[in-house]
Amino acid sequence: MATNITERLVGAPVGASFSRSVDHVSRFLGLSVGNLYILAAACTLYEVISRYVFHAPTQWVFEVVMVLCAFAWMMSAGFVTLQKRHIGITVLYLMAPERARWWLDLFAMVVGVFALYMLASDTLVRAMESIDLTERGGTAWNSPLPLLVKTVLFSGLFLYLCQLLVNLSRHFQTKFFQVMVLAVLALLCGRLLIQILAHYGQPGGMWVNLQDYLFERSSAFFDQFRVDRDAVGIATISMVIVAALLLLMMTGMPLGIVTLIISVCCAIAFYGLQGMYLVSTNAVDLLEKYPLVAVPFFVLMASILERAGIAQDLFDAMSIFAGGLRGGVALQTTIVAVILAAMSGVMGGEIVMLGLVALPQMLRLGYDRKLTIGLICAAGALATLIPPSIVMIVYGLSANVGIGDLFTAGFVPGLMLATFYVSYVLIRCNLNPSLAPTAAEIAEKTGTEAKLGRHQIAAVGMCIALITCVMGSIYGGITSVTEAAAVGVFGAIAVAAVRFKFNYALLRDCLANTMAVVGTIIWLILGAVAFVGLYNLIGGSEFMRELIKGAGLGALGTIFVMMAILVILGTFMEWIAIIFITVPVFAPVVRDLAPELGMTPEWAAVWFGILFVMNIQIYFLSPPFGPACFWLKSVAPKDITLQEIFISVIPFIFLQITGMLLVMFIPQIALWLPQALN
């Protein structure tokens, strides 16, 4: 009888058919919503043209763009989960035996299901209440932005939950457990349906009574785990939370789920079931942060330029300009890295590009292996510091600092580090000529001379002009960061067209890549924002601030302690998690210390942001978990070992530390340009 229930007439299991249906929905929505990014960029470009050309600023673009991007962020959840693209710390996880990894994956998915359901359940209530009120934003256009955002948030959570449960069913080999997991999915869907029917039902009706009964029983169950904050003490609570974060991160669990489950548990422990409102409110607030829209625009711009072959054109152009300088290819690699950093803002993609384009050529031309490897890792990491840096955008959102000021402040330190790298390489090459040949020696050895076609020269010129316009509009205060990023998207399309590379297939692939990259980031940010908001509410950030300030180390001593904490966290934690865990605590302390530092609170926060980003840049290279080293290894020749990469980057780490110390003791290195422009 059970077999008849679980099989179709044709003999295929119902569970398998349903799972494939969920997969198709996730894949279709994920690839479809990527197109919303180009539509959002077009709307933003229209606003810029309307404001500056026709002197008629719009009233609708901001809200339309926010809804489009929120929909793209949330509806990509199923695709990202299907492809298992969520970010986690997997170094220790990969060292575990296969059987242990199976149990860790099972634990991660079960925890994720619980966290997502709890948040989806509360978000559903908020969405229905918003629909009842036809909640509006109160802006000049007065669109129902809050209503749409809350509805989209629930939809994304529900899709994420369904796909995660489907993945969980596949995790089991036994059909009984697969069916049980799908039964759990049906049960959770039924519970959400009861909430909907009760919300729109008549008082005293069956669904209302059932909902009240289930809510009371759930509240009574969770009340058993209530914690008295005053009795336990914020110090103990903080230590328990930190221990739980570290423990969960070491399992390889997606970082978004780690922070989300901690948020859910804290909300229930301190406020009961009603505390879930605090978590969902923080999540909704994230989807209304307009500066975050710049992230997909910059990722899309970089993806278009990369796939159009601009990196290769830049490299060829620089090889011509390098002349007879010994180590000239290393110089041109650094210059290309600076330009690519200004094109992308995403370090991983830049290192992969340099690893594919520059590394084989430098090795083929006879450059020293360790010098080449170290330079590519260090130069590629400049995308962290040189605007438009995604790290800066996330820091600015977390510290409530102007992203334009951060971009301007990061420009000079970024060029300073690039100069350090070039100087180090050129000095070593001239002291030891065997480390690098001259351009003439290269031409004699290869028998070829680099040349650029007319369309390639035009593409390079347009690319540099595009970067100048995008960054110049931000520095000059002409456009916001988000608007400049949108202009950059269409500028990248124009460059690709001049390069004869632009077509539908390229745009489709770039939009899909943007959807996947941003989809992984947004869920990590969402979990981190929910966690930080709740931790601040229970007094955690105030406790940490008083703890740091009470150490009596003085202004610079306190900054050194903060930098040391970041170094420690960087050995096992992703940068985005570090930002959301530390910045809400550190930034207010830095503002309080501003008079001792001889700055205003606003500029102190900007200066600390540059130090923070430079510290993150060091973490990207530092063994044993330096992501830049792993990214280069993924595209390097097989004879280049990870150990060799770690050894090669050590001199450049010292250069990075030197640069950070200079900015720490001479703040005007970072601040003079933004202050002059202001």
Salt bridges, closest charged atoms under 4 A:
ASP23 OD2 - ARG170 NH2 2.20
GLU47 OE2 - ARG51 NH1 2.68
ASP122 OD1 - ARG126 NH2 2.84
GLU129 OE1 - ARG126 NH1 3.64
ASP132 OD2 - HIS199 NE2 2.44
GLU135 OE1 - LYS150 NZ 3.00
ASP223 OD1 - ARG226 NH1 3.63
ASP313 OD2 - ARG499 NE 2.26
GLU441 OE2 - ARG326 NH2 3.44
GLU483 OE1 - ARG51 NH2 2.85
ASP509 OD1 - ARG508 NE 3.35
GLU542 OE1 - ARG545 NH2 2.60
ASP592 OD2 - LYS549 NZ 3.21
ASP639 OD2 - ARG369 NH1 2.88
GLU644 OE1 - ARG369 NH2 2.83
